[in-house]
Amino acid sequence: MSKTDSTFNYSFFRKTITSLLLLFIFSSVLLSQNPLYRTFNQNDLALKKAKPGKAYASSVCFKFLNTTGTAVNGLHARVNSEIIVVENSGGFPTVTLVAKGKEIEATGMIVPPGDSVILCFNVSKKGPGTMISRWYWTLDGGQVGNVNNELMPMTDTRLTLEPNAGNVLEHLYKRVINRPEGLVVGIASTMHKDTLNPNGGWIRYMKADRKYFPHSLTPRCFDYLVSGSGRERPFIGQVRNPHVKKHDNHLLGEVHALKLAILANDSMVTEPIDSGVTLLGDLIYNDPANPSDPCNGLTIRQIVHLVDSALSYCDNFTSTQYQQFDYCISRINSAFDGEYHAISLIPFLIAGTKSIDEVDFLHPNPGAVAGTRIVQRYGLDIITSPEQFSLYQNYPNPFNPVTTIEFNLPEDAVVTLTVYNILGQEMAVLLNNEVLEEGTQSIMFDASGLASGIYFYKISARGIGDYGKYSSSVMKMILAK
């Protein structure tokens, strides 16, 4: 080899490696910018769990060489296992299965002498040993050349079962959801029902059971329960592990499925799991085509929290609102639904199905702390009558442009809630000497008209009950547009 040839080859090699490296980096950036997400639907969650990893068939490919010395236009072959499906016809436009699926007739393509074709099948045999027991070429239906025996496959691969939603349901309830807290739907409370919520209750799911799904009746609040004999009674207080027949409510099924999807992503059971990406629960719902949608501008976590309140507080919401909540949550659950594929069984990781670019009503959340996985258990939302005033950190934080501020009042109080910028200038008054009842309160703050930066929210409350205490507190929040 000449020096010139050596230099040329080295240069070509270097350029090739550089190109491949750049392609890898570019692909990695694209993948991190377009992560795939995964949600669940009610019908799938009602399925009996699969046996992932169990072989159910084999995929085999055979190479047939034309040694007849003449052109042919067909092939006849007998397999020692039933053919389930033809994956690759080798170019033959017509492939017919005969003899109970153990023989094939492929026709309609000229194969010159010396050429070969490759056909691939899925067969019922679950282990090795699939082969062609006899085969021959044909021309216009008649045999050409000799009958060939015992052709071994080029490839012989076991096909194994993928997990399904039943496996995900079991994994989440056994490995992720804490006991005895379980997963709560609705607003749990230890207050007296007449103090907090005279009409509704809440549900605590403690274990995996596919009979929780699917729900089909009208979306509504937790209004009544149905006994085994068909009698109805008011839905008050806690109900544990109710089967769908006890309270058939499509909205309940949808929010339960969505909470499971959020938990699965938070706990790295579903994609995306890369650092630097927005988690499923932090995506923002906004449908410009439907400006009256009550979910617009909220993160998925906030939507779930809002619907929890709607399910328990029957008097505060209308039938139209329940229909709207059901519509938007059903859309979210359908957005990233699809076939199940396990990236890994140990640890258990299910692949995503679509990127956010393919869903026009869900959007990235630059205000969320990307990749921060604080698993939302949905079992710890026990509201007790507070003994002292408490102001909580807003969520999400950082936010853009909507966030929620929560606080507890030990008694009925006159409350003022104000937002200031870093210079101490008043930017918004959310509550102005308003009388609020004791208990947990939440206020939504829309900062659409403000610039990115650090802000402070200050609350002042003077009790008007038996205690009459004055309390004040300030906390910081970050608006990141």
FENBELNOR-V642039 format. One record per backbone hydrogen bond with DSSP energy under -0.5 kcal/mol. NH is the residue of the N-H (numbers start at 1). CO is the residue of the C=O. Records with the same first field share a line. If there is no record, write none. Layout:
BEGIN
NH = CO  CO
END
This chain:
BEGIN
6 = 2
7 = 3
8 = 4
9 = 5
10 = 6
11 = 7
12 = 8
13 = 9
14 = 10
15 = 11
16 = 12
17 = 13
18 = 14
19 = 15
20 = 16
21 = 17
22 = 18
23 = 19
24 = 20
25 = 21
26 = 22
27 = 23
28 = 24
29 = 25
30 = 26
31 = 27
32 = 28
33 = 29
34 = 30
37 = 354
38 = 271
39 = 336
45 = 41
46 = 42  43
47 = 44
52 = 50
53 = 161
54 = 51
56 = 159
57 = 159
58 = 123
59 = 157
60 = 58  121
61 = 155
62 = 119
64 = 62  117
65 = 63
66 = 115
67 = 65
72 = 111
73 = 138
74 = 138
75 = 106
76 = 136
77 = 104
78 = 134
79 = 102
80 = 131
83 = 101
84 = 82  122
85 = 122
87 = 85  120
88 = 120
92 = 89
94 = 107
96 = 105
98 = 103
102 = 98  99
103 = 98
104 = 77
105 = 96
106 = 75
107 = 94
108 = 73
109 = 73
111 = 72
112 = 110
114 = 66
115 = 112
117 = 64
119 = 62
120 = 88
121 = 60
122 = 85
123 = 58  121
124 = 82
132 = 151
133 = 78  131
134 = 78
135 = 148
136 = 76
137 = 144
138 = 74
139 = 142
142 = 139
144 = 137
148 = 135
150 = 133
151 = 132
152 = 150
153 = 130
154 = 61
155 = 61
157 = 59
159 = 57
160 = 158
161 = 54
167 = 164
168 = 164
169 = 165
170 = 166
171 = 167
172 = 168
173 = 169
174 = 170
175 = 171
176 = 171  172
177 = 172
182 = 178
183 = 205
184 = 182  378
185 = 203
187 = 308
188 = 186  381
190 = 383
191 = 383
195 = 192
196 = 192
197 = 193
202 = 237
203 = 185
204 = 239
205 = 183  203
206 = 204
212 = 209
213 = 210
222 = 311
223 = 221
225 = 233
226 = 246
227 = 231
230 = 227
233 = 225
235 = 223
236 = 234
237 = 200
239 = 202
241 = 204
244 = 211
246 = 243
247 = 243  244
249 = 247
250 = 217
252 = 249
253 = 249
254 = 250
255 = 251
256 = 252
257 = 253
258 = 254
259 = 255
260 = 256
261 = 257
262 = 258
263 = 259
264 = 260
265 = 261
266 = 262
267 = 263
268 = 265
269 = 264
270 = 264
271 = 350
277 = 274
282 = 279
283 = 279  280
284 = 363
285 = 298
286 = 284  361
288 = 286
290 = 287
293 = 290
296 = 293
297 = 285
298 = 285  295
300 = 283
301 = 281
303 = 299
304 = 300
305 = 301
306 = 302
307 = 303
308 = 304
309 = 305
310 = 306
311 = 307
312 = 308
313 = 309
314 = 312
316 = 313
317 = 314
322 = 318
323 = 319
324 = 320
325 = 321
326 = 322
327 = 323
328 = 324
329 = 325
330 = 326
331 = 327
332 = 328
333 = 329
334 = 330
335 = 331
336 = 332
337 = 334
343 = 341  349
344 = 349
349 = 344  347
350 = 269
351 = 341
353 = 37
354 = 37
356 = 35
358 = 355
359 = 356
360 = 358
362 = 359
363 = 284
366 = 364
368 = 365
370 = 368
371 = 277
372 = 369
373 = 371
374 = 372
375 = 373
377 = 375
382 = 380
383 = 188  381
384 = 382
386 = 384
390 = 408
392 = 406
395 = 404
398 = 478
399 = 478
403 = 445
404 = 395
405 = 443
407 = 441
408 = 390
409 = 439
413 = 436
414 = 462
415 = 413  434
416 = 460
417 = 431
418 = 458
419 = 428
420 = 456
421 = 425
422 = 454
424 = 421
427 = 419
428 = 419
430 = 417  428
431 = 417
434 = 415
436 = 413  434
439 = 409
441 = 407
443 = 405
445 = 403
446 = 444
447 = 401  445
450 = 447
453 = 479
455 = 477
456 = 420
457 = 475
458 = 418
459 = 473
460 = 416
461 = 471
462 = 414
463 = 461  469
464 = 412
465 = 412
471 = 461
473 = 459
475 = 457
477 = 455
479 = 453
480 = 399  478
481 = 479
END
